[in-house]
Amino acid sequence: MADQSFVIYRKYRPQRFSELIGQEHIIETLRNSIIHGKIAHAYLFSGPRGCGKTSIARILSKSANCAGRGDSPEPCNKCQNCSEFNSGRSLDLVEIDAASNRGIDEIKNLRENVRFGPTSGKYKVYLIDEAHMLTPPAFNAFLKTLEEPPAHAVFILATTEASRIPATIISRTQRFDFKRLPTNLLASRLKFICESEKIKVDPEALLLIANEADGSSRDAESMLGQILATGEKNISLETAEEMLGLFSHRKVSDLVNLAISGERAQALHWLQKNMEAGSDVGQLLKSINHYLRKLVMVGMSPELAKSVKQQISEKDFEMLQAQAGKKSPLELAVWLKTFSEAKKNLDHYPLPQMAVEIALINLVTEKNDSVSHSNLANIETSKNHKSEIPNPKQITNSNIQNSNSNSDILENVRMNWDKIANEVRPHNHSLFGCLQGMRPKSATDVTLTISTKYAFHKERMSETKNKKIIEDAVEKVIGRHLSLTCELEK
């Protein structure tokens, strides 16, 4: 499988400027520099991984040394120099991986070798990948070479973290900042490859891969290669989901629909079903967060909605529009924050899927809960009407004061529940995870009762050591010692 993925990526690597997608602002500048013979002695290519930095560097090197291009900036891909570049045999292109050759000794060797001219072309190009990994002494040693380079030497520094390149180095280069490739361009590129390979593919499957690649052409082509390695000649959305372990917008929307509708139990059942099928929790949370982000943008403004529409299918966009009308952007932003925190805290849970379960339980107000709250409000209203007629036998002043006091304590605990959980966190990470899915149920001036849906959590809360950790946290946050009990929700 890995071999086939490798072949697809290498087979369709661009060999000319015209074959590149995106980065037009960079390509045009480099083409003009070749036409006018004004190639700089040093370049800095900065940008996300897989967006074309190395491909453009190689094409620039090849075109600068091409013997048959004439007045065109494009390499001919026919002359001996081009053939050697394409086959990786050219001695006029030296590629250095700074991640594994980052010390001062390697740079000293480079300084010694840079004195020697090219073998057949006009320039000898040194491509230093992951340049930010060089050590400070190595950068200092390299600086002298950049200040006074031989006329035949061209240095191209490629990096994903330009902020880690010393300013003294940057000031001696021509800097080009690469952008993430748009989803629609990646999908078009994948479609071209599928047509070339005579593969029938669902457009939504291409968009799924393009969205998951997050602007990286290399990642998108590697994922496509993974599918093609199976020999599939007809790639549907479901095939792409299953083989790559991804969640399409359509699948995530089913979960979001259940959550918006208040179907908490059904949402948890959906989650359980997908986890039993072998889905990855981290991938699910990533997909949920990407989906909710688009949902927030669609609900915010027509301009933002238009930008989202360019990244997804028409059917998916209509689905987002329908859901965006059911929740305000502010509410959805809270959901997005909650699921983002869940992904960040995955390692804190004994079972990874608990992170999603707790997020759903905390965010989703179940229909039955709403009904219960409504009935409770009606009862309270009825009580208030009855209390307009004084009856000393019904309730004493002491009971009223106790009731108000207990209510204040419970409200205080509820308002500070997150703080209490965070106090527990340094002592026991898994206990902190359990508390995220629980809620304070009732309180007196000496007791606190919390409820949970899981018998496993109740057992954990009943352990003497765990009870003490939570009781101490409660006392520290609200200033009152309360004896803890835990009940199962009915």
N, C-alpha and C positions, 0 to 999 in steps of 0.2 A: 504493500500500500504506500509506504514511504517513497519507494522508488518511482512509482507512477506520479505521485504528487511532485516529486523533484523534476521529473521529465516535463510535465505540463508547465511548470514555472520556467524552466530553462528554455523549453521549446519556443515559448512565446515571448521571451525577453526582447524588448524593442532593440533594433539594430540601426535605426535612423531616427533623427529628430521628429520626423513626420509620423512615426509610429507611437510616439509617447502620448499619454493622455494627461490632461491637467498641466499645471505649472507653466502656462503659456508665457507669463511675464518673464520667466527665467530663460525659457527656450529661445524666445525672440532675441533677447540680449546676447546670448551665447552664439546664436547663428550670425548676428551682425558682427560680433568680434572676430569670428572666423573669416567672414567675407572680406573684412577690412584689415585682416592680418594683425589685429590688436589683442592677441591672447595674453592675459595677465600671467604673472609668474606665480601667483598664489590665489586660491579660491577657498572660501568657507561655505560649504553646503550644510545648512541647518534645517532640521524638520523632523516630523514623526517618522517612525520606522515604516519601511515598505512604501514610501511615497515617491520613489524614483531617484533618490540622490545618487546611488551607485550606478544606476543605468545611464543617467545623464552624464556622469563623470566619464564613464567608459566611451560613450558616443562622442563626447567632446575630445577625448584623447585620440580616438580613432580618426575622427574627421580632421584634427589638426595635423595628423601624420599621413593622411590619405594621399596617394600619388595620382589618383585618377578622378578627383572630384571637380577639377577645373575651377570655374567661378562659383560653383554651388557650395553651400555650407554643409550639404549632406555627404556623408562618406559613400564611396561608390560600392563598397562591399565586394569588390572584384579584384582589386590589386593585391599584391603580395602582403603589403602592410595590413590592409583590412582583413585579409584571410587569417593572418597571424593573430590579430586582435580578437577576431571572432572565435578562434579555436583556443584562445587562452595561452598561446605560445609566444606572444610578442615580448621581446626583451625591453621594449620601450615603454611598457606599462608595469610599474612595480606596485603591487598592492600590499599594504601593511595593515595588519589587524592590531590596533593599539591596545585592545583589551588584553592581549597575550604578549605583546611586545611594547611594554609601556615604560621601560626604564631608560636611564641615561646611556647605557651601553649600546642599546639598539639605535638610539639617535646618533651616537658617535659613529656607528657603522654607516648610517645613512649619509652623514656628512662626508665620510671618506669616499663613498661610492658616487655621490652626486657630482663629483668632479669629472667622471667619465661621461662622454657624450652618448647620444642615441646610436643604435646599431644601423638602422636603415631609414628612420624617419627624421623629421626636423626637431622634434621635442622628445625628451624623456620625462614621462609623467609619473609622479609619485602620489598614489591615492592612499591616504591614511584614514582608515575607517574607525569609527568610535574614537575620534581624536580626543575627546574629553577625558579619556582614561589615561592619557599620558601623565606621568608624575611631574610635579613642579620642577625638579632638576632637569627632566627631559625637555620640558617646554623651554627652559632657560638655554639649554644647549641648542635647541632647534631655532631659537630666535635669531642667532647670528647668521644662520644659513638663509633665513627668510629676508634678513636685511640686505644681504649681498649675494643673491642667488646667481648661479651661472646662467647665461643667456638661453641655454638649451633646456633648463629645468623648469617644470611646472608642478606645483604642489596643490593637491586638492584635499582639503580636510573635510571629512563628512562626520556629522555628529547629530545626535538626538537631543543633546543638552548644551546648547551654545553658551549658556550662563556659566558653565564650568571651564570655558576656554579663556585664558588670560587676555585682558584688554590689549596688552602689548602684541599678542599674536593676531588678534582680530584686526587691529589697526593696520596690519601689513598684508591684509587679504581683501579680495572683493567678496563681500558677503551676499549670499542669496538665501532667503528664507522660504523653504518649501511648505506648502499647505497640504492638509489632508485632502484626499481626493473625494469629490462629491459622490453620493450614493448612486445617482443616475449614470455618471460616467463609469463607475465600477461595474454596474449592471450591464451597460452597453459593451464593455470590454469582455465580460464573461459570456455574453451572448455571441460575440464574435468568435470566441474560442470554441463554444459549443457548436456553432455552425461549421467551423473549420473541421471539427472532429466528427461532424455528422451526428450530433446528439440532439434529440428533441427535448426541450426543457420548458417547464412552466415559468413564465415571467416572474411570478411571485416567489418562486424558489431562488431566482437570481437576486431579487431584491432582499430576500432573507439573508443570503450570503453576503451581499454588498453591505447591508446594515451591520452585520456582525463583524465585518472586516474593519469597521471604524476608520475608513479613509486609507487603508493600506492595500495597495494592489497586490503585493506579495501574499498577504494573508488570504485575500479573496481567491486568488488563483490556486493557492495551496489547498484551500477547502474544496474548491471545485475538483482539483486533482484527486483528492481523497475519495470523492464520489465516483469519478470516472474510473478509478482503480478497480472498482467492483465489476466493471463491464456493463454497467447500466446504460441503456440506449434511450431511456425515456425517464427523465428526472421530474418528478412531481414535487409539490410543496411538501407533502407528507414524507416522501423519500428523503429529501434534504434534511428535514427535521430529525428523522429517525437516524440517519447515518452520521450526522454531525452533532447530535445531541442538543439541538437548538430548539427554541420556542418561538414560533411565528407570532406576529401581532394578532392573528386570528385566534390562536390558542390562548394567549395571555388575556385577550379580551373576554374570553369565557369566564376566567377567574375574576376579572375586574367587574363584569356584569353581575356576578353572584355577590360580590362585595358591595357594590352600589345598591343592589336590591335588598340588602340586609339578610341574605341567605348564608349566614355564618357557617352553619353545619354543612351545607352543600359545598361551600368554598373549601372547608377543611377536607371534605371527602374528595374534592377535585385534586387537592394537594396530595392526599394519601395515595390516590390512584396513580398519579404521575411519578411519585417517589418509588412506589412498588414496581413501576415499569423501568426503573434504573436511571431516572433523570437526575441531573446534578443540581443540588440546591443553589450553589453559587451561580451557575448559569441561569437558573430560573430567576434569582433575585436581580441579576444583571438585566435580563429581558424585561422584568417588571419595571425596573427603574427607567429603562429606555422608553418603554411604552408610556409610563406615567408622565415622563418629561414631555413627550409629544402631546399627550392629553392636556397638560397645563398650557402648552403653547397654542394649541387649537382653541382653547377657551379664552385666551388672553386678548387676541386681536386678529383681525383678518389678515394683516401682513405676516404675522408669525404663522398663522394657519397655512398661508400660501407656501411658506418655506418648508413646512412639514409635508405638504401635498406633493412636493417634488421628490421626496425621499421614499414614498410608499405607493402602493397600488390605489386605484380609485375606490375599490371596495373597502380597503382598510381605512382610507380617509373618511368615507361615509360613516363607518363604524365609530371612528374617533369623534366625529362631529355629534353623533347621537349620544354618546356617553358624556361628552363635555357639557352638554346641556343639563345633565342631572346632578352635577356637583360644581361648586364654584371653584375657580382657580386656586383660591386660598385653601380650601379644603383639600384639593388634590395635591397642593404643595406640601401640606402636612403629611399626607400619605407618602409622597415621594421621599420626604425626610425620614419617615419611620422605616421604610423599606431600605433606604440607603444605610441607616444605622444598623439594621438587621444584617446587611451584607458585611459591614465593617466588623460586627461582633460575632460572626459565625463561629469562631474558635472558642467562644465562651460557653457554648451549649453542649451538653452531653450527646445530643442528637442534632445534627445541623438543621433538619427540617423544623425543629422547634422555633428557630428564628423566624420563619415564615408564619408558623402557627400563632405565635405570640403577637406578631404584627397584625395579623388578621383579627384575632380576638380583641385586641386593643382598639382597632380602627373601626371595625364593623359593628354597628348597632343592629342587633338582630330584630327581626319583625316582632317576635314574641316579647322582647325587651321593651319595645316601643309601646306595645299594647299594655304591658304590665305597668309601665310608667304612666300611661294615660289613665288606666283604672285607678292607680294610686292617687293621681291628681284629683280624680272625681271623688274619691273617698275623703281626701283631705278637705275638698270644697264642701262636701256634705257635713263633715265634722265642724267646719267653721260656721256653717249656718246654724247648726244645733247649738253651738257654744254661745250664740247670741242670747240665748235664754239661760241666765245664771242658774246653776244647780250645785250647791256646795257639796252634795254627796258624791258627785261624779269624780272629782279630782281635787287633791290638796295642793297647796302652794309648794310644799316640799317636792311632790312628784313633778310639778311643772319645772322647778328649778333643776332637778336631776335630769329630766328629759332634755332640757336645753343644754345642760352641761355635757351630757353624753353626745348629743348632736354636734356640739362644737368640737369635741375631741375627735369624733369620726371625720368631720370635715377637715380638721387640721391634718389628720393622717393622710386623707385622700389627696389633699393639696400638695403634701410633701412626699408622696409615695415614691416619686422618682429619686428624690434626694436620699430617702431611706434605702432604696435599692442600691444606689451608688455607694452608700456607706458600707453595704454588705460586700460589694464587689471585690475590694482588696483582700478580704478574708476568704471568700469562696466564690469563684467565677461561675460555677454551675448553679449555685444557690441564687446568685444574682439573676441568671437566666430564668430560673423558675419564677422568681418574684415578678418578672416582667409580664408574665401571663396571669397573675393573680390580682385580686382587688380586695380592698378592705370592705368588709360586709357590715360589721357593727362594732360598737365600742361602749364600754362603761368607763368609770374613772379608774378602774384597775385592770380591765381586760380589753383585748383586741381580737376580733375574729376576722380571719381572711378566708376567701373562698377560691376554689380551683375546680376545673373540669376534670383533672387527672388524678387518679388514685396514687400514681407514682409521686406526684408533687406533694400530696397530702402526707405520704409516708416520710418524705424528706423533711417536711416541716415539723413532724412529730419527734424527730430525733433531738435529744437533749442539747447536743452541741449546736445544731442549727438553730434551734429555738433561741438559745442564748445570744447567738450572733445577731439575729433579727431584733430581739428585744433590746439589746444594747444599742443597735442602730436607731430604733424608734426613740429610745430615751435621749440619745444624743441630738436627734433632729428636733423633736417636739418638746423635750424637757420633762417628760413624764414616763415613769416605768409602767408598762402594760404587759400583763401576762398573755402570751400568744396561744391562740387555738386556731386550727385549720379545719374547714368543712368542705365536703364535696358539693358542687352545685347540682341541684336537682333538675 
